Amino acid sequence: MVMNTTYAPTCTVTCIENGKTLEAEVDKFMHNEYMSVYMNTVKVNLQFDLKTNLYIGKMAGLEFSSEGPKKLGSWR
């Protein structure tokens, strides 16, 4: 049986270089694969990294990481 899962429309993204965090709007999300987010109107693509269990991506010479959006619930 297939379970459908709903995730939050936003997630926390951290800049690895300076440690600053911000709330980003989730555009596309595939659990444990990739996600794309909008941070202050700038789109950033992040790929899932199995070693760190984080989504990691680069933009404008900075590297960003995120645990992804929170799971809100599942249904059949």
Contact map, one row per residue, 1 for C-alpha under 8 A:
1110000000000000000000000000000000000000000000000000000000000000000000000001
1111000000000000000000000000000000000000000000000000000000000000000000000001
1111100000000000000000000000000000000000000000000000000000000000000000000111
0111110000000000000000000000000000000000000000000000000000000000000000000111
0011111000000000000000000000000000000000000000000000000000000000000000111110
0001111100000000000000000000000000000000000000000000000000000000000000111100
0000111110000000000000000000000000000000000000000000000000000000000011111000
0000011111100000000000000000000000000000000000000000000000000000000011110000
0000001111100000000000001100000000000000000000000000000000000000000010000000
0000000111110000000000111100000000000000000000000000000000000000000010000000
0000000111111000000000111100000000000000000000000000000000000000011111000000
0000000001111100000011110000000000000000000000000000000000000000011110000000
0000000000111110000011110000000000000000000000000000000000000001111000000000
0000000000011111001111000000000000000000000000000000000000000001110000000000
0000000000001111111110000000000000000000000000000000000000000111100000000000
0000000000000111111100000000000000000000000000000000000000000111100000000000
0000000000000011111000000000000000000000000000000000000000000110000000000000
0000000000000011111100000000000000000000000000000000000000000000000000000000
0000000000000111111110000000000000000000000000000000000000000000000000000000
0000000000000111011111000000000000000000000000000000000000000000000000000000
0000000000011110001111100000000000000000000000000000000000000000000000000000
0000000000011100000111110000000000000010000000000000000000000000000000000000
0000000001111000000011111000000000000010000000000000000000000000000000000000
0000000001111000000001111100000000001111000000000000000000000000000000000000
0000000011100000000000111110000000001110000000000000000000000000000000000000
0000000011100000000000011111100000111100000000000000000000000000000010000000
0000000000000000000000001111100000111100000000000000000000000000000000000000
0000000000000000000000000111110000111000000000000000000000000000000000000000
0000000000000000000000000111111011110000000000000000000000000000000000000000
0000000000000000000000000001111111100000000000000000000000000000000000000000
0000000000000000000000000000111111000000000000000000000000000000000000000000
0000000000000000000000000000011111000000000000010000000000000000000000000000
0000000000000000000000000000111111100000000000110000000000000000000000000000
0000000000000000000000000000111111110000000011110000001000000000000000000000
0000000000000000000000000111110011111000000011100000001000000000000100000000
0000000000000000000000000111100001111100001111000000000000000000000000000000
0000000000000000000000011111000000111110001110000000000000000000000000000000
0000000000000000000000011110000000011111111100000000000000000000000000000000
0000000000000000000001111000000000001111111100000000000000000000000000000000
0000000000000000000000010000000000000111110000000000000000000000000000000000
0000000000000000000000000000000000000111111000000000000000000000000000000000
0000000000000000000000000000000000000111111100000000000000000000000000000000
0000000000000000000000000000000000011110111110000000000000000000000000000000
0000000000000000000000000000000000011110011111000000000011100000000000000000
0000000000000000000000000000000001111000001111100000000011000000000000000000
0000000000000000000000000000000001110000000111110000001111000001100000000000
0000000000000000000000000000000011100000000011111000001110000000000000000000
0000000000000000000000000000000111000000000001111100111100000000000000000000
0000000000000000000000000000000000000000000000111111111100000000000000000000
0000000000000000000000000000000000000000000000011111110000000000000000000000
0000000000000000000000000000000000000000000000001111100000000000000000000000
0000000000000000000000000000000000000000000000001111110000000000000000000000
0000000000000000000000000000000000000000000000011111111000000000001000000000
0000000000000000000000000000000000000000000000011101111100000000111100000000
0000000000000000000000000000000001100000000001111000111110000000111100000000
0000000000000000000000000000000000000000000001111000011111000011110000000000
0000000000000000000000000000000000000000000111100000001111100011100000000000
0000000000000000000000000000000000000000000111000000000111111111000000000000
0000000000000000000000000000000000000000000100000000000011111111000000000000
0000000000000000000000000000000000000000000000000000000001111100000000000000
0000000000000000000000000000000000000000000000000000000001111110000000000000
0000000000000011100000000000000000000000000000000000000001111111000000000000
0000000000000011100000000000000000000000000000000000000111101111100000000000
0000000000001111000000000000000000000000000001000000000111100111110000000000
0000000000001111000000000000000000000000000001000000011110000011111000000000
0000000000111100000000000000000000000000000000000000011100000001111100000000
0000000000111000000000000000000000000000000000000000111000000000111110000000
0000000000110000000000000000000000100000000000000000011000000000011111000000
0000001111110000000000000100000000000000000000000000000000000000001111100000
0000001100100000000000000000000000000000000000000000000000000000000111110000
0000111100000000000000000000000000000000000000000000000000000000000011111000
0000111100000000000000000000000000000000000000000000000000000000000001111100
0000111000000000000000000000000000000000000000000000000000000000000000111110
0011110000000000000000000000000000000000000000000000000000000000000000011111
0011100000000000000000000000000000000000000000000000000000000000000000001111
1111000000000000000000000000000000000000000000000000000000000000000000000111
